[in-house]
Amino acid sequence: MGKILAVATHATDNQTKSTAAFVTAIGALGAGKEVGIVLFGEGVYLAKETIAKSVHGVGFPPLSELIEKVVEGKVPIYV
């Protein structure tokens, strides 16, 4: 089984890029991969509920929905 570490380095400063790490994690789960997420730099703000609820990347579901899927998949998130 392959391992993937998705890194979010953005938050509200670039909502599409900040969402990409969570989309990557969900895709990895679906492919049967072991996955984790690291929040780094601006990305650490995504750990704040009020910020996470306000993020909606272009072409993706709202971050709050993606976080629910990541939590259901028991993906570790490192801050």
C-alpha positions as CSV (number, residue, x, y, z in Angstrom):
1,M,0.0,0.0,0.0
2,G,1.4,3.4,-1.0
3,K,1.5,6.3,1.5
4,I,0.6,9.9,0.6
5,L,1.2,13.1,2.6
6,A,-0.9,16.0,1.3
7,V,0.3,19.5,2.4
8,A,-1.9,22.6,2.7
9,T,0.2,25.8,2.8
10,H,-2.7,28.2,2.1
11,A,-6.0,29.1,3.8
12,T,-8.2,32.1,2.9
13,D,-5.3,33.6,0.9
14,N,-5.9,31.0,-1.8
15,Q,-9.0,28.9,-1.1
16,T,-8.6,26.6,-4.1
17,K,-5.0,25.6,-3.1
18,S,-6.0,25.1,0.5
19,T,-8.8,22.8,-0.6
20,A,-6.6,20.7,-2.8
21,A,-4.9,18.9,0.1
22,F,-8.2,17.6,1.3
23,V,-9.4,16.6,-2.2
24,T,-6.1,14.7,-2.6
25,A,-6.6,12.9,0.8
26,I,-10.1,11.9,-0.2
27,G,-8.9,10.6,-3.5
28,A,-6.1,8.7,-1.8
29,L,-8.6,7.1,0.6
30,G,-10.7,6.0,-2.4
31,A,-7.7,4.4,-4.0
32,G,-6.9,2.5,-0.8
33,K,-3.8,4.5,0.1
34,E,-2.6,5.5,3.5
35,V,-2.8,9.2,3.7
36,G,-2.2,12.1,6.1
37,I,-2.5,15.9,5.8
38,V,-0.1,18.5,7.1
39,L,-1.2,22.1,7.7
40,F,1.8,24.4,7.3
41,G,2.3,28.2,7.1
42,E,-1.0,29.9,6.3
43,G,-2.6,26.4,6.2
44,V,-2.6,26.2,10.0
45,Y,-5.5,28.6,10.0
46,L,-7.7,25.8,8.5
47,A,-7.6,24.2,11.9
48,K,-9.9,27.1,13.1
49,E,-13.5,26.1,12.6
50,T,-14.6,29.6,11.6
51,I,-11.9,29.8,8.9
52,A,-12.6,26.3,7.6
53,K,-16.3,27.0,7.3
54,S,-15.5,30.1,5.1
55,V,-13.2,28.3,2.6
56,H,-14.7,27.2,-0.7
57,G,-12.2,26.5,-3.5
58,V,-13.2,27.0,-7.1
59,G,-14.6,23.8,-8.6
60,F,-14.6,21.9,-5.2
61,P,-17.2,21.3,-2.5
62,P,-16.9,23.6,0.5
63,L,-14.0,22.7,2.8
64,S,-16.3,21.9,5.7
65,E,-17.8,19.0,3.6
66,L,-14.3,17.8,2.7
67,I,-13.2,17.9,6.3
68,E,-16.2,15.7,7.3
69,K,-15.1,13.1,4.8
70,V,-11.5,13.2,5.9
71,V,-12.6,12.8,9.6
72,E,-14.8,9.9,8.6
73,G,-11.8,8.3,6.9
74,K,-9.7,8.8,10.0
75,V,-7.1,10.7,8.1
76,P,-4.6,12.2,10.6
77,I,-4.1,16.0,10.3
78,Y,-0.8,17.4,11.5
79,V,-0.6,21.1,12.5
